[in-house]
């Protein structure tokens, strides 16, 4: 499956990067930045060189600086909007590729899992003659972004509430919607409370969790039971389970979400960001290995 390919110059990408406002879809900027910043130091030499080669020069070899690019171009490329998430049947708490991976018009493969598969296939042509048919810079930016999105539990949410987008809640004293709580509010509150409102401290804290032996099952995350990473069906199944067990749990319209919710959900957000980073690195190492 291929998505429409639009050739754009790195200059234009830079222009969009500089003038766009923060549009929330998927983890917010800090969530995506965290996933990419956790991934980049884990790259093999071959993968690090390929990433450096594919990134535009103005990114200065910082994948994190363009990890939200896919959100910023979404409105200029409406075809890419359905690629950020998957809608699953209400209350079933399961995901199946053939049943769920389609857009609102029913066109199959157009969901975040299909997109991860598609851009992985494109990047596998790196260094080969067939690479010229693709824009591999964009493929890298899309893949890096979607590997973050698929780990946000509500990006594999219920169809009728659009992954929590139509569930109005209060985040402490402010109005929000449940989807935004998971994209941004939990991360922002964690940064304010534990990290001097500094995303680099949040990244360091999650990095420490990854490094501490026995804390996270990092080796297991890096592989797939069959084949090489990525294994997005696994990540999507984990997300809908986390959506049911943590994101939706106990939440109704106009719920007031405060410390009891925050304190029990923030470890899940850290875990999903850590898994996103570790698996993005494992995927790029597998592709460019
Ligand atoms: Zn997104």
Boltz pocket constraint, residues with backbone or C-beta under 6 A from the ligand:
constraints:
  - pocket:
      binder: B
      contacts: [[A, 25], [A, 26], [A, 27], [A, 70], [A, 71], [A, 84], [A, 145], [A, 149]]
      max_distance: 6.0
